[in-house]
């Protein structure tokens, strides 16, 4: 079993509130718009990190992290990208490959809107953790926490952090 902390859109912001949840996870996944690499460096000092770069990320982030990552954890296939859209409105760049070879778990960020949605057509779970940073239109900073165990995604929790202020 793996305990996953999923976050996105930190936009160079990390604090003790986020790091408290990092310490409780087995792995941390970041769905892009990292901002300053201090964010990912701080996470990597504590737990293993899987991350992709987002549209605001500079050449340093793009050199360290890919646009997409695909992997398998505990029998669950995962695809993380920053701009992916959502069921029935997937981004054109990912749409064809998603329909040909859908993962069990498709994760993206970008919108700053927390979304947990099952795609019945592609038989996958779509996740967007919202935004953990302070930059953007969102009022509440959010992340997701869940477990993956023997092919099952379970115990999904929304984590609401302090208002972005």
Secondary structure, DSSP 8 states (H G I E B T S, - for coil): -EEEEEE---TT---HHHHHHHHH-SEEEE-S---STHHHHHHHTTSEEEEB--TT--HHHHHHSBSEEEEEETTEEEEEESS-EETTEE-HHHHHHHHHS--SEEE--SS--EEEEEETTTTEEEEEE---SS-SS-SEEEEEEEEEETTEEEEEEEEEEEE--
